[in-house]
């Protein structure tokens, strides 16, 4: 929208011009208001024999500049982080990648494809966070692996340590250069496992290892300065072709060796990667998106149904279940990640009016496999 205003007139000019306007209502030429992009100066018109220059203030130009953000991202080289960086770039935001491996990040985000992107190793994080509009914290060691005591420690430390560092750098930033938003990942593992319970953002935490990790992870993020808006996204199983659980399952189905893991009765609270990225972007830009928000689709399914739908989309049977003992032999305690689940609903996201593009797993799988 463009707002048109005039330089002030003297009282005498205003009285004289008013009388002339009453006598000649056509003294404003409509062509004076035909604003063309070819104009290098504002249009003018005559009032009272005096040329007056229009001053045109285009609020759309102002809001476009105000809406542009500088976003620092940890975990940017991961499955979700890569999609987020592409989205932020397409929305014309400035991006600062906070990484522990600059060489790896530069391979994923080459300068020729991502002009202007800043890639900062850990010692440079402070300078990147200074002056950022917001920080998105996605860092963490993958949990779908065999758990040893050392791996379990690293699963927790990789999340808590990075979050603690980010929060410390935000809090120590001068007020005029401090990010005003922190969007920090957490997981639906917060609720613990259940085949019968239904969980939303107000449900209590569980009492297993992953619940403990999530509680400490979230508690660390909430130590951010009170002037910083914190959004905690409890993320479910993220579906996409280029990573996550689906990328590991698809090859087995394509070889006619796909099927449910364990009983298939465990709940599978999923979300399409594009919906998750959209949710993060909403949390970056909308003040109401704060506190805990479940990053899951509105229609969770049991794993057996998910495998049937995947087989249907791929034109392959879901007939070869992987028994519990085989998974435990392969993953040890880490098998709990796939053998147990929870039914998690995105109550808060729906209250906020978030629009899920993929509400049903079959639609999500079809879109991914196209």
C-alpha positions in Angstrom: 0.0 0.0 0.0 1.3 3.5 -0.9 0.5 6.5 1.3 0.4 9.9 -0.5 1.1 13.0 1.5 1.8 16.7 0.8 4.3 19.1 2.2 2.6 21.5 4.6 1.0 24.7 3.3 0.7 28.0 5.1 -2.7 29.0 6.5 -3.2 31.6 3.8 -2.3 29.0 1.1 -4.7 26.5 2.6 -7.6 29.1 2.6 -6.9 30.2 -1.0 -6.5 26.7 -2.3 -9.8 25.5 -0.6 -11.7 28.3 -2.4 -10.2 27.4 -5.8 -10.9 23.7 -5.3 -14.6 24.6 -4.5 -14.8 26.6 -7.7 -12.9 24.1 -9.8 -13.4 20.5 -8.6 -11.5 19.2 -11.6 -8.3 21.0 -10.8 -6.8 17.6 -9.6 -5.9 15.7 -12.7 -6.3 12.0 -12.4 -3.2 11.4 -14.4 -1.2 13.0 -11.6 -1.9 9.8 -9.5 -0.9 7.3 -12.2 2.3 6.2 -10.5 4.6 4.5 -12.9 7.8 2.6 -12.1 9.5 4.7 -14.8 9.0 7.9 -12.6 12.2 9.0 -11.0 10.5 11.8 -9.1 7.1 12.1 -7.5 4.3 13.4 -9.7 3.1 17.0 -9.2 -0.1 19.0 -9.6 -1.2 22.6 -9.4 -3.1 24.1 -6.6 -3.6 27.8 -6.4 -1.3 28.3 -9.3 1.6 26.7 -7.4 3.2 23.5 -8.3 3.0 21.0 -5.4 5.1 17.9 -5.3 3.6 14.6 -4.1 5.6 12.7 -1.5 4.9 9.0 -1.9 5.8 6.6 0.9 5.4 3.0 -0.1 4.8 0.9 3.0 5.3 -2.3 1.0 8.9 -1.4 0.4 9.4 -0.5 4.1 7.8 -3.7 5.3 9.8 -5.8 2.9 13.0 -4.4 4.3 11.7 -4.8 7.9 10.6 -8.4 7.2 14.1 -9.5 6.0 15.8 -11.4 8.8 19.3 -12.6 9.6 19.1 -16.1 11.0 21.9 -18.1 12.6 21.3 -21.9 12.3 23.0 -24.8 14.2 22.5 -28.2 12.7 22.2 -26.6 9.3 24.0 -29.5 7.5 21.5 -32.0 8.8 18.4 -33.3 7.0 16.0 -30.6 8.5 18.7 -27.9 8.5 19.4 -28.2 4.8 15.7 -27.8 4.0 15.4 -24.8 6.3 18.4 -23.0 4.8 17.0 -23.5 1.3 13.6 -22.0 2.5 15.2 -19.1 4.3 17.3 -18.3 1.2 14.2 -18.5 -1.1 12.5 -16.0 1.3 15.5 -13.7 0.8 16.7 -13.9 4.4 20.4 -13.7 5.4 21.7 -17.0 6.7 24.6 -17.7 9.1 25.5 -21.4 9.4 26.9 -22.3 12.8 29.0 -25.5 12.4 31.8 -27.6 13.9 33.1 -28.4 10.4 33.5 -25.5 8.0 34.7 -27.8 5.2 31.6 -30.0 5.4 29.3 -27.0 5.4 31.0 -25.4 2.4 30.5 -28.6 0.5 26.7 -28.6 1.3 26.3 -24.8 0.8 28.9 -23.8 -1.9 29.3 -20.1 -2.3 28.3 -20.1 -6.0 24.9 -21.5 -5.1 24.5 -19.6 -1.8 25.9 -16.2 -2.3 26.2 -14.2 0.9 25.9 -17.1 3.2 28.1 -17.0 6.3 29.7 -20.2 7.5 31.1 -20.0 11.0 33.1 -22.5 13.0 32.5 -22.7 16.7 35.1 -20.1 17.6 33.3 -17.6 15.3 29.7 -18.3 16.6 29.8 -15.2 18.8 30.3 -12.8 15.9 27.6 -14.6 13.9 25.0 -14.5 16.6 25.7 -10.8 17.3 23.3 -8.9 15.1 21.2 -11.9 14.1 17.5 -11.4 14.2 17.0 -15.0 15.4 18.7 -18.3 16.1 17.4 -21.8 15.1 19.0 -24.6 17.1 18.8 -28.0 15.4 22.1 -29.6 16.5 22.3 -33.1 17.9 23.8 -36.5 17.2 21.4 -38.9 15.5 19.7 -41.3 17.9 19.0 -44.2 15.4 22.2 -46.1 16.2 23.5 -48.7 18.6 23.6 -47.2 22.0 26.7 -47.7 24.2 27.3 -45.7 27.4 29.6 -43.4 25.4 27.0 -42.9 22.6 24.3 -42.2 25.1 26.4 -39.5 26.7 27.2 -38.0 23.4 23.5 -38.0 22.4 22.7 -35.9 25.4 25.8 -33.7 25.4 25.6 -32.9 21.7 22.2 -31.3 22.3 22.7 -29.8 25.7 26.2 -28.4 25.1 25.3 -26.7 21.9 22.1 -25.3 23.3 23.9 -24.0 26.3 26.6 -22.3 24.2 24.0 -20.7 22.0 22.0 -19.4 24.9 25.1 -18.1 26.6 26.1 -16.2 23.4 22.6 -14.8 23.1 22.5 -13.7 26.7 25.9 -12.1 26.6 25.1 -10.1 23.4 24.6 -6.4 23.8 20.9 -5.6 24.0 20.9 -3.7 20.7 22.6 -6.6 18.9 20.9 -9.5 20.6 18.6 -11.9 18.7 15.0 -11.6 19.8 13.9 -15.1 18.8 15.3 -18.6 19.7 13.6 -21.6 18.0 15.1 -24.7 19.6 14.4 -28.3 18.5 13.4 -30.9 21.0 11.6 -34.2 20.5 8.4 -36.1 21.2 10.5 -38.5 23.2 9.8 -36.0 26.0 6.5 -37.8 26.6 8.0 -41.3 27.0 6.6 -44.4 25.2 3.0 -45.6 25.3 0.7 -47.7 23.0 -2.5 -46.3 24.7 -1.8 -42.7 25.9 -2.4 -39.6 23.9 -0.1 -36.6 24.4 -0.3 -32.9 23.8 1.9 -30.0 24.9 0.5 -30.0 28.4 1.2 -33.7 29.0 3.8 -34.6 31.6 7.2 -35.9 30.7 8.1 -39.6 30.7 10.7 -41.4 32.8 13.0 -43.0 30.3 16.3 -42.0 28.9 15.0 -40.0 26.0 12.6 -38.1 28.2 15.5 -37.2 30.4 17.5 -35.9 27.4 14.5 -33.8 26.2 13.9 -32.3 29.6 17.5 -31.2 30.0 17.6 -30.0 26.4 14.5 -27.9 26.8 15.5 -26.6 30.2 18.7 -25.3 28.8 17.0 -23.4 26.0 14.6 -21.8 28.5 17.6 -20.1 30.2 17.6 -17.6 27.4 17.1 -13.9 28.4 13.5 -13.0 29.3 13.5 -10.6 26.4 14.1 -13.4 23.9 11.1 -15.3 22.6 11.7 -19.0 22.9 9.8 -21.6 20.8 10.4 -25.3 21.6 9.4 -27.5 18.7 8.9 -31.1 19.9 9.6 -32.9 16.7 8.2 -36.3 15.7 9.5 -38.6 12.9 10.3 -36.4 10.0 9.4 -37.7 6.5 11.4 -36.8 3.5 13.2 -38.5 0.7 16.7 -37.1 1.4 17.1 -38.2 5.0 15.4 -39.3 8.2 13.7 -42.7 8.8 12.1 -42.9 5.4 15.4 -42.7 3.5 16.4 -45.9 5.4 13.1 -47.7 4.8 12.6 -47.1 1.1 15.4 -49.3 -0.2 14.1 -52.3 1.7 10.6 -51.8 0.2 12.1 -51.4 -3.3 13.8 -54.8 -2.9 10.5 -56.4 -1.8 11.9 -56.8 1.7 9.8 -54.1 3.5 7.6 -54.5 6.5 6.8 -53.2 10.0 9.5 -53.1 12.7 8.6 -55.2 15.7 4.9 -55.6 16.4 3.8 -52.7 14.2 1.4 -51.6 16.9 3.7 -48.8 18.2 2.5 -45.3 17.4 4.2 -43.3 14.7 3.9 -39.6 15.2 5.2 -38.1 11.9 5.5 -34.8 10.1 6.5 -34.0 6.5 9.7 -32.1 6.4 8.1 -29.2 4.5 5.5 -28.8 7.2 8.2 -28.8 9.8 10.2 -26.1 8.0 7.0 -24.1 7.6 6.3 -24.4 11.3 9.8 -23.2 12.2 9.4 -20.2 9.9 6.1 -19.3 11.5 7.9 -19.5 14.9 10.6 -17.2 13.6 8.2 -14.5 12.4 5.0 -14.6 14.5 5.0 -13.5 18.2 2.3 -15.9 19.2 4.4 -18.9 18.3 6.3 -19.4 21.6 6.6 -22.0 24.3 6.2 -25.7 23.5 4.7 -26.6 20.1 4.5 -30.2 18.9 6.0 -30.7 15.5 3.8 -33.5 14.4 1.0 -34.0 11.8 -2.6 -34.0 13.1 -3.1 -37.7 12.2 -0.5 -40.1 13.7 -0.7 -43.7 12.7 0.6 -47.0 14.0 3.8 -48.1 12.4 2.1 -51.1 10.7 -0.3 -48.8 8.9 2.5 -46.5 7.9 4.4 -49.4 6.3 1.3 -50.5 4.5 0.9 -47.0 3.1 4.5 -46.8 2.0 4.3 -50.2 0.3 1.1 -49.0 -1.5 2.7 -45.9 -2.8 5.8 -47.8 -3.9 3.8 -50.6 -5.4 5.5 -53.1 -3.1 4.1 -55.4 -0.4 4.6 -54.7 3.3 5.0 -58.4 4.2 8.4 -58.9 5.9 8.3 -57.7 9.5 11.6 -57.3 11.3 11.3 -59.0 14.7 12.1 -57.4 18.0 15.1 -59.6 18.7 16.8 -58.8 15.4 16.5 -55.1 16.1 17.8 -55.5 19.6 20.7 -57.5 18.3 21.5 -54.8 15.8 20.8 -51.6 17.9 20.9 -52.8 21.5 19.1 -50.3 23.8 18.8 -48.0 20.8 16.1 -50.3 19.4 13.7 -48.6 21.7 13.6 -45.7 19.2 11.9 -47.9 16.6 10.2 -50.5 18.8 8.4 -47.9 21.0 6.4 -44.8 20.1 3.8 -42.4 21.3 0.6 -40.8 19.9 1.3 -37.0 19.9 -1.1 -34.4 18.7 -0.2 -30.8 17.5 -2.8 -29.1 19.7 -0.9 -25.8 20.0 -0.1 -25.5 16.3 -3.8 -26.0 15.5 -4.8 -23.4 18.1 -2.3 -21.0 16.4 -4.0 -21.6 13.1 -1.0 -23.4 11.5 -2.0 -25.0 8.2 -0.6 -28.4 7.6 0.0 -29.2 3.9 0.1 -32.9 4.7 -2.4 -34.1 7.3 -2.5 -37.7 6.2 0.6 -40.0 5.9 -0.5 -41.4 2.5 -0.6 -37.9 1.0 2.8 -37.1 2.5 4.3 -40.3 1.1 2.8 -39.7 -2.3 4.3 -36.2 -2.4 7.7 -37.5 -1.3 7.8 -40.3 -3.9 6.7 -38.2 -6.9 
